[in-house]
Amino acid sequence: MPHTKETFNNTKETTRQKIKSAALSLFARKGLSITVDEIAIKAGLGKESLSEHYQTKEELIAELIQQAVVISGKSIKEIAGRDSSAEVKIKQITAMMCEMLSNNYVGIDYFMFIIQVSMSDFKMPDTGLFTADMPNPIEGLTRIIYEGQAEGSARGGDPVQLATIYWAAIQGLCCYAITGIPMSPDPEILSRIILKD
């Protein structure tokens, strides 16, 4: 059967997904210093095949960063934009995070990958890691905490510190989950970092 352009494009996309999946898992667990050879081996490809899709490791990292920022930023931005109280928004974000920790290992990998990127000296070409359209999670949550303090549902204190402590707790839980220790945190307990009892 002759290969069609559609078949070629589907095969190409499938290979790119294998590469991104392998790289994401390795970057999340071992940092950005992993080699192209390690990625190729995990993806079940030759190094030459990988370089047909990504000319450099940095190009692959940049694409994964864009995906991670869009996935996380889109969810937080959507919740933040809802016509509901800050308390409800915080509980929705917490439920989403608890679901990720319980059932979504790709989500955990993205979360840990962004942490690895943040701790490295990797620079996104032309833009920063986050943009005004897709703010970092601390900024997005800080805005909701301001709303919560105004409505009386959020704890007093510096909203940036509260948001930072909240995401640090999520980071710690992701570290447990990525090492294979099952984590199913109670959303009520996690929400109490921000919300009044």
C-alpha positions, 0 to 999 in steps of 0.5 A, a space after each residue: 500500500 503506498 504511503 499517503 501524505 496523511 499517513 506520513 504526517 500521522 507517523 511524523 506526529 506519532 514519533 514527535 509525541 513519543 519523543 516529547 513523552 520520553 523527554 518530559 518524563 526524563 526531564 521531570 525526574 532527572 533535570 535538563 542535563 539529560 542527553 539526546 541519547 537518553 531521550 532517543 533510547 527512552 523513546 525507542 528511536 535512533 539519535 538520528 531519528 530524533 534529530 529529524 524532529 528536533 534539531 537541538 535539545 533546546 528546541 525540544 525543551 522550548 516546545 515542552 515549556 510552551 505546552 506546559 505553560 498553556 496547559 497549566 495557565 489555561 486551566 488556572 486562567 479559566 477558573 480565575 475568570 469564572 463568575 464565582 466567589 474566590 473561595 469557590 475558585 480556590 476550591 476548584 483549583 485545589 480539586 484540580 491539583 488533587 485530581 492530578 496528584 491522584 490520577 494524572 502522572 503526565 500532569 505531575 511530569 509537566 509540573 516537575 518539568 517546569 520546576 526543573 526549568 525554573 531551577 536551570 539557566 534555560 532561557 526561552 527564545 524571544 519570550 520569558 517562561 510566562 507571559 501576560 496572556 499566560 501568567 505564572 501560577 503564583 500570579 494567577 492564584 495571588 489575584 484570586 487570594 486578593 479577591 478572597 481577602 476582600 470577600 472575607 474567605 481567604 486568610 490574612 497576610 501577604 497574598 504572594 506568600 500565601 500563593 507561594 506556600 500553596 504551590 510549594 505544597 503542591 510541588 512537595 506532593 508532586 515530588 512524593 508522587 513522582 517517586 512512586 509514593 501514592 498521594 491523594 491529599 484531602 482537598 479541604 486540608 490543602 485549601 486551608 493553606 489559603 482559606 479560613 477555617 
